[in-house]
């Protein structure tokens, strides 16, 4: 989808250099993907203190109970 945006050329050039992108489109696409990922991660912080957990949960015991030989 063609879109015309007034974006600071100096920022685009710096992003191209830092990210080693060949085109402006590549630089902008990478920047948008990073922005979206960052915002999604930031949303996780809102969950702190809202999720219940079991204080007696033993993750080590659960690991030992897993069948061996399975790869992730």
N, CA, C and O atoms as CSV, one atom per row, in Angstrom:
chain,resi,resn,atom,element,x,y,z
A,1,UNK,N,N,0.848,-1.159,0.000
A,1,UNK,CA,C,0.000,0.000,0.000
A,1,UNK,C,C,0.904,1.236,0.000
A,1,UNK,O,O,1.576,1.508,0.995
A,2,UNK,N,N,0.924,1.965,-1.077
A,2,UNK,CA,C,1.748,3.174,-1.132
A,2,UNK,C,C,1.236,4.242,-0.162
A,2,UNK,O,O,0.039,4.520,-0.083
A,3,UNK,N,N,2.169,4.819,0.560
A,3,UNK,CA,C,1.828,5.859,1.525
A,3,UNK,C,C,2.875,6.958,1.448
A,3,UNK,O,O,4.073,6.684,1.391
A,4,UNK,N,N,2.423,8.184,1.447
A,4,UNK,CA,C,3.340,9.320,1.463
A,4,UNK,C,C,3.385,9.870,2.876
A,4,UNK,O,O,2.357,10.245,3.439
A,5,UNK,N,N,4.571,9.917,3.441
A,5,UNK,CA,C,4.766,10.448,4.780
A,5,UNK,C,C,5.871,11.487,4.759
A,5,UNK,O,O,6.840,11.367,4.009
A,6,UNK,N,N,5.717,12.493,5.580
A,6,UNK,CA,C,6.783,13.481,5.743
A,6,UNK,C,C,7.615,13.040,6.943
A,6,UNK,O,O,7.279,13.324,8.093
A,7,UNK,N,N,8.703,12.342,6.652
A,7,UNK,CA,C,9.573,11.808,7.698
A,7,UNK,C,C,10.935,12.480,7.578
A,7,UNK,O,O,11.424,12.729,6.476
A,8,UNK,N,N,11.527,12.765,8.705
A,8,UNK,CA,C,12.839,13.417,8.741
A,8,UNK,C,C,13.871,12.540,8.014
A,8,UNK,O,O,14.157,11.420,8.438
A,9,UNK,N,N,14.414,13.062,6.931
A,9,UNK,CA,C,15.379,12.306,6.128
A,9,UNK,C,C,16.621,11.923,6.927
A,9,UNK,O,O,17.190,10.852,6.712
A,10,UNK,N,N,17.044,12.784,7.839
A,10,UNK,CA,C,18.229,12.478,8.645
A,10,UNK,C,C,17.972,11.252,9.539
A,10,UNK,O,O,18.858,10.419,9.730
A,11,UNK,N,N,16.753,11.157,10.083
A,11,UNK,CA,C,16.413,9.988,10.915
A,11,UNK,C,C,16.401,8.711,10.089
A,11,UNK,O,O,16.885,7.668,10.528
A,12,UNK,N,N,15.845,8.805,8.895
A,12,UNK,CA,C,15.793,7.629,8.014
A,12,UNK,C,C,17.207,7.187,7.651
A,12,UNK,O,O,17.516,5.996,7.691
A,13,UNK,N,N,18.054,8.130,7.303
A,13,UNK,CA,C,19.433,7.781,6.930
A,13,UNK,C,C,20.186,7.164,8.102
A,13,UNK,O,O,20.933,6.199,7.935
A,14,UNK,N,N,19.985,7.726,9.278
A,14,UNK,CA,C,20.655,7.161,10.464
A,14,UNK,C,C,20.145,5.746,10.739
A,14,UNK,O,O,20.928,4.855,11.068
A,15,UNK,N,N,18.849,5.545,10.604
A,15,UNK,CA,C,18.270,4.218,10.818
A,15,UNK,C,C,18.811,3.224,9.789
A,15,UNK,O,O,19.094,2.073,10.120
A,16,UNK,N,N,18.953,3.673,8.547
A,16,UNK,CA,C,19.513,2.806,7.498
A,16,UNK,C,C,20.938,2.394,7.843
A,16,UNK,O,O,21.311,1.230,7.691
A,17,UNK,N,N,21.730,3.355,8.308
A,17,UNK,CA,C,23.127,3.059,8.632
A,17,UNK,C,C,23.244,2.134,9.835
A,17,UNK,O,O,23.960,1.133,9.795
A,18,UNK,N,N,22.538,2.475,10.898
A,18,UNK,CA,C,22.621,1.687,12.125
A,18,UNK,C,C,22.099,0.268,11.907
A,18,UNK,O,O,22.686,-0.703,12.384
A,19,UNK,N,N,20.983,0.164,11.177
A,19,UNK,CA,C,20.382,-1.151,10.947
A,19,UNK,C,C,20.939,-1.868,9.737
A,19,UNK,O,O,20.551,-2.999,9.444
A,20,UNK,N,N,21.842,-1.218,9.037
A,20,UNK,CA,C,22.436,-1.761,7.816
A,20,UNK,C,C,21.359,-2.160,6.807
A,20,UNK,O,O,21.426,-3.221,6.187
A,21,UNK,N,N,20.367,-1.282,6.661
A,21,UNK,CA,C,19.290,-1.509,5.707
A,21,UNK,C,C,19.671,-0.891,4.370
A,21,UNK,O,O,20.319,0.155,4.314
A,22,UNK,N,N,19.260,-1.552,3.302
A,22,UNK,CA,C,19.593,-1.061,1.968
A,22,UNK,C,C,18.640,0.039,1.498
A,22,UNK,O,O,19.035,0.928,0.742
A,23,UNK,N,N,17.402,-0.024,1.943
A,23,UNK,CA,C,16.416,0.948,1.464
A,23,UNK,C,C,15.727,1.645,2.640
A,23,UNK,O,O,15.774,1.187,3.781
A,24,UNK,N,N,15.092,2.758,2.317
A,24,UNK,CA,C,14.304,3.478,3.322
A,24,UNK,C,C,13.153,2.607,3.803
A,24,UNK,O,O,12.828,2.583,4.990
A,25,UNK,N,N,12.546,1.894,2.867
A,25,UNK,CA,C,11.418,1.027,3.207
A,25,UNK,C,C,11.842,-0.034,4.223
A,25,UNK,O,O,11.127,-0.295,5.190
A,26,UNK,N,N,12.998,-0.640,4.001
A,26,UNK,CA,C,13.495,-1.652,4.949
A,26,UNK,C,C,13.705,-1.054,6.337
A,26,UNK,O,O,13.360,-1.668,7.347
A,27,UNK,N,N,14.271,0.144,6.375
A,27,UNK,CA,C,14.533,0.804,7.656
A,27,UNK,C,C,13.233,1.129,8.383
A,27,UNK,O,O,13.118,0.904,9.588
A,28,UNK,N,N,12.261,1.657,7.654
A,28,UNK,CA,C,10.980,2.028,8.269
A,28,UNK,C,C,10.233,0.778,8.723
A,28,UNK,O,O,9.650,0.769,9.807
A,29,UNK,N,N,10.244,-0.265,7.919
A,29,UNK,CA,C,9.571,-1.514,8.287
A,29,UNK,C,C,10.183,-2.097,9.554
A,29,UNK,O,O,9.457,-2.509,10.459
A,30,UNK,N,N,11.506,-2.134,9.626
A,30,UNK,CA,C,12.180,-2.654,10.815
A,30,UNK,C,C,11.851,-1.802,12.041
A,30,UNK,O,O,11.616,-2.329,13.128
A,31,UNK,N,N,11.838,-0.486,11.856
A,31,UNK,CA,C,11.537,0.415,12.976
A,31,UNK,C,C,10.115,0.193,13.484
A,31,UNK,O,O,9.884,0.178,14.693
A,32,UNK,N,N,9.176,0.023,12.582
A,32,UNK,CA,C,7.789,-0.209,12.987
A,32,UNK,C,C,7.638,-1.539,13.715
A,32,UNK,O,O,6.908,-1.629,14.702
A,33,UNK,N,N,8.321,-2.568,13.233
A,33,UNK,CA,C,8.255,-3.877,13.896
A,33,UNK,C,C,8.829,-3.798,15.309
A,33,UNK,O,O,8.269,-4.364,16.248
A,34,UNK,N,N,9.951,-3.092,15.450
A,34,UNK,CA,C,10.553,-2.933,16.777
A,34,UNK,C,C,9.644,-2.122,17.695
A,34,UNK,O,O,9.520,-2.433,18.880
A,35,UNK,N,N,9.014,-1.097,17.159
A,35,UNK,CA,C,8.096,-0.265,17.943
A,35,UNK,C,C,6.916,-1.094,18.446
A,35,UNK,O,O,6.544,-1.012,19.617
A,36,UNK,N,N,6.341,-1.880,17.566
A,36,UNK,CA,C,5.198,-2.717,17.941
A,36,UNK,C,C,5.602,-3.738,19.002
A,36,UNK,O,O,4.887,-3.926,19.986
A,37,UNK,N,N,6.749,-4.398,18.807
A,37,UNK,CA,C,7.214,-5.386,19.782
A,37,UNK,C,C,7.457,-4.734,21.139
A,37,UNK,O,O,7.111,-5.299,22.176
A,38,UNK,N,N,8.053,-3.546,21.127
A,38,UNK,CA,C,8.320,-2.825,22.370
A,38,UNK,C,C,7.025,-2.496,23.099
A,38,UNK,O,O,6.926,-2.686,24.311
A,39,UNK,N,N,6.039,-2.007,22.369
A,39,UNK,CA,C,4.761,-1.638,22.989
A,39,UNK,C,C,4.043,-2.867,23.551
A,39,UNK,O,O,3.407,-2.792,24.602
A,40,UNK,N,N,4.148,-3.988,22.852
A,40,UNK,CA,C,3.530,-5.219,23.357
A,40,UNK,C,C,4.207,-5.670,24.643
A,40,UNK,O,O,3.538,-6.082,25.591
A,41,UNK,N,N,5.543,-5.593,24.676
A,41,UNK,CA,C,6.275,-5.964,25.899
A,41,UNK,C,C,5.929,-5.016,27.033
A,41,UNK,O,O,5.782,-5.446,28.177
A,42,UNK,N,N,5.799,-3.741,26.732
A,42,UNK,CA,C,5.469,-2.762,27.763
A,42,UNK,C,C,4.121,-3.062,28.393
A,42,UNK,O,O,3.917,-2.809,29.580
A,43,UNK,N,N,3.206,-3.597,27.608
A,43,UNK,CA,C,1.892,-3.951,28.116
A,43,UNK,C,C,1.941,-5.053,29.154
A,43,UNK,O,O,1.041,-5.165,29.986
A,44,UNK,N,N,2.982,-5.867,29.114
A,44,UNK,CA,C,3.121,-6.936,30.101
A,44,UNK,C,C,3.334,-6.382,31.503
A,44,UNK,O,O,2.926,-7.000,32.486
A,45,UNK,N,N,3.972,-5.221,31.596
A,45,UNK,CA,C,4.231,-4.634,32.911
A,45,UNK,C,C,2.938,-4.306,33.652
A,45,UNK,O,O,2.910,-4.284,34.882
A,46,UNK,N,N,1.887,-4.056,32.913
A,46,UNK,CA,C,0.601,-3.762,33.540
A,46,UNK,C,C,0.039,-4.966,34.280
A,46,UNK,O,O,-0.815,-4.819,35.155
A,47,UNK,N,N,0.518,-6.159,33.930
A,47,UNK,CA,C,0.008,-7.374,34.565
A,47,UNK,C,C,0.647,-7.649,35.923
A,47,UNK,O,O,0.120,-8.439,36.706
A,48,UNK,N,N,1.778,-7.003,36.209
A,48,UNK,CA,C,2.440,-7.244,37.484
A,48,UNK,C,C,1.505,-6.922,38.638
A,48,UNK,O,O,0.908,-5.848,38.698
A,49,UNK,N,N,1.394,-7.870,39.544
A,49,UNK,CA,C,0.538,-7.703,40.706
A,49,UNK,C,C,-0.907,-8.095,40.454
A,49,UNK,O,O,-1.719,-8.081,41.379
A,50,UNK,N,N,-1.236,-8.442,39.232
A,50,UNK,CA,C,-2.608,-8.806,38.905
A,50,UNK,C,C,-2.772,-10.304,38.672
A,50,UNK,O,O,-3.893,-10.809,38.618
A,51,UNK,N,N,-1.658,-11.008,38.536
A,51,UNK,CA,C,-1.716,-12.440,38.266
A,51,UNK,C,C,-1.447,-13.197,39.558
A,51,UNK,O,O,-0.442,-12.971,40.233
A,52,UNK,N,N,-2.362,-14.095,39.886
A,52,UNK,CA,C,-2.187,-14.908,41.079
A,52,UNK,C,C,-1.199,-16.034,40.789
A,52,UNK,O,O,-1.154,-16.563,39.679
A,53,UNK,N,N,-0.434,-16.383,41.769
A,53,UNK,CA,C,0.479,-17.509,41.641
A,53,UNK,C,C,0.443,-18.297,42.942
A,53,UNK,O,O,-0.006,-17.809,43.979
A,54,UNK,N,N,0.923,-19.507,42.856
A,54,UNK,CA,C,0.947,-20.372,44.028
A,54,UNK,C,C,2.315,-20.260,44.697
A,54,UNK,O,O,3.316,-20.633,44.085
A,55,UNK,N,N,2.395,-19.765,45.917
A,55,UNK,CA,C,3.684,-19.591,46.571
A,55,UNK,C,C,4.392,-20.918,46.833
A,55,UNK,O,O,5.611,-20.940,47.001
A,56,UNK,N,N,3.652,-22.019,46.869
A,56,UNK,CA,C,4.282,-23.310,47.129
A,56,UNK,C,C,4.607,-24.072,45.839
A,56,UNK,O,O,4.985,-25.242,45.901
A,57,UNK,N,N,4.467,-23.435,44.684
A,57,UNK,CA,C,4.765,-24.081,43.407
A,57,UNK,C,C,6.258,-24.381,43.321
A,57,UNK,O,O,7.092,-23.514,43.585
A,58,UNK,N,N,6.583,-25.603,42.953
A,58,UNK,CA,C,7.978,-26.036,42.874
A,58,UNK,C,C,8.328,-26.326,41.410
A,58,UNK,O,O,8.085,-27.426,40.913
A,59,UNK,N,N,8.893,-25.342,40.737
A,59,UNK,CA,C,9.201,-25.509,39.321
A,59,UNK,C,C,10.268,-26.569,39.092
A,59,UNK,O,O,10.274,-27.224,38.050
A,60,UNK,N,N,11.169,-26.747,40.049
A,60,UNK,CA,C,12.204,-27.767,39.887
A,60,UNK,C,C,11.593,-29.162,39.869
A,60,UNK,O,O,12.005,-30.017,39.085
A,61,UNK,N,N,10.613,-29.388,40.732
A,61,UNK,CA,C,9.940,-30.682,40.761
A,61,UNK,C,C,9.217,-30.915,39.438
A,61,UNK,O,O,9.211,-32.032,38.921
A,62,UNK,N,N,8.609,-29.868,38.892
A,62,UNK,CA,C,7.901,-29.992,37.619
A,62,UNK,C,C,8.861,-30.312,36.478
A,62,UNK,O,O,8.527,-31.095,35.588
A,63,UNK,N,N,10.033,-29.720,36.498
A,63,UNK,CA,C,11.028,-30.018,35.463
A,63,UNK,C,C,11.444,-31.471,35.512
A,63,UNK,O,O,11.571,-32.122,34.475
A,64,UNK,N,N,11.657,-31.988,36.719
A,64,UNK,CA,C,12.075,-33.382,36.862
A,64,UNK,C,C,10.989,-34.341,36.401
A,64,UNK,O,O,11.290,-35.453,35.966
A,65,UNK,N,N,9.741,-33.929,36.490
A,65,UNK,CA,C,8.626,-34.784,36.112
A,65,UNK,C,C,8.460,-34.874,34.591
A,65,UNK,O,O,7.772,-35.773,34.107
A,66,UNK,N,N,9.074,-33.963,33.830
A,66,UNK,CA,C,8.963,-33.980,32.371
A,66,UNK,C,C,9.709,-35.188,31.814
A,66,UNK,O,O,10.765,-35.560,32.324
A,67,UNK,N,N,9.166,-35.788,30.783
A,67,UNK,CA,C,9.894,-36.886,30.128
A,67,UNK,C,C,11.160,-36.347,29.464
A,67,UNK,O,O,11.143,-35.271,28.866
A,68,UNK,N,N,12.221,-37.074,29.568
A,68,UNK,CA,C,13.488,-36.649,28.949
A,68,UNK,C,C,13.506,-36.994,27.484
A,68,UNK,O,O,12.745,-37.836,27.007
A,69,UNK,N,N,14.399,-36.318,26.779
A,69,UNK,CA,C,14.557,-36.592,25.363
A,69,UNK,C,C,13.712,-35.712,24.471
A,69,UNK,O,O,13.806,-35.801,23.247
A,70,UNK,N,N,12.893,-34.868,25.059
A,70,UNK,CA,C,12.091,-33.949,24.268
A,70,UNK,C,C,12.895,-32.681,24.003
A,70,UNK,O,O,13.506,-32.106,24.904
A,71,UNK,N,N,12.878,-32.273,22.768
A,71,UNK,CA,C,13.557,-31.003,22.461
A,71,UNK,C,C,12.508,-29.916,22.367
A,71,UNK,O,O,11.345,-30.173,22.055
A,72,UNK,N,N,12.939,-28.703,22.642
A,72,UNK,CA,C,12.005,-27.568,22.629
A,72,UNK,C,C,11.827,-27.040,21.261
A,72,UNK,O,O,11.077,-26.085,21.060
